[in-house]
Amino acid sequence: MIQYDVIIPVVYKDYSFLKKVVKYIRCNLCPKHIFILTNIKMAKYIPRDVYLDSLCKIVDENSLVKGLTYAKLDDIIKSQGRKHTNTGWFFQQFLKLGFSQSEYCSTDYYLSWDADTLPLQQINFFDKEGRPFFTMKTEYHKPYFVAIKTLLGLNKSSSGSYIAEHMMFNREIMKDMLSKIEKSSVPGDWWVEKIMNAIVPEIVSPASFSEFETYGTFCRNNYPDLYQEREIRSFRLGGIIQGRFISEKLLAKLATDVAIASFEIYDRPPFPWWLVCEFYERFRHYKEVLLLKFV
């Protein structure tokens, strides 16, 4: 069996759901470790069960990759005069890429997993020959491929999209990709700067780079015989059932139809669960604002 680690970049708004995510990862995936990448100043608010779980390791997001911190990235983005900063959105992507260069990356493969997503069925990420799978979707967003072309000289090469709730990364391939980005003619001395400088401001929506589309396109062009492409039955709107308060009984029922379900905090179920979720989200936001004043 091929060993792999799981990484979960997570912010405070997803802390309360993290206990359930870890539980289902334990049940339905087979990781060596689960690395929780988060702001270490806020990590004391992570559920105790997660802290005490022998499989979980809490890692400071601001010390994972040498030189990469939220504040540093924010400075880079602001220096470019962008209308949309969206620092957190870029930061979590760079953490997924940079994990390959960190001291924590000890396996040949590591799985990035979304903090709002549950694996409801047993999922194998490798075929019988040991080749990893890409989970394919149908999204298409032009700015992603403009950046890929600028950074790596590659065009969109798959009819599908590599953007899913997870991705199995190969450590050495990721290092190779980041090395090639650093050698590109794009201004900057570092792959983070190169990526940010490859984004054309005129076409920037807040979503202008995709780590998954970039890595998938790189693999398809440079390692075409390694990854296999497949589809997995998934449900992005799990939150419309009972929000994040969904019962184990309903999750078991959902698991008969889908292997993966996501529960975005802003999805709202019908009344009366709508009121419960709305009250919870307002309380959560108010509490986060207060806590941030003291970290």
Secondary structure, 3 states (H helix, E strand, C coil): CCCEEEEEECCHHHHHHHHHHHHHHHHHCCCCCEEEEECCCCHHHCCHHHHHCCCEEEEECCCCCCCCCHHHHHHHHHHCCCCCCCHHHHHHHHHHHHHHHCCCCCCCEEEEECCCEEECCCCCCECCCCCEEEECECCCCHHHHHHHHHHHCCCCCCCCECCCCEEEEEHHHHHHHHHHHHCCCCCCCCHHHHHHHHCCHHHCCCCCCCHHHHHHHHHHHHCCCCCEEECCCEECECHHHHHHHCCHHHHHHHCCCCCEEEECCCCCCCCCHHHHHHHHHHHHHHHHHHHHCCC
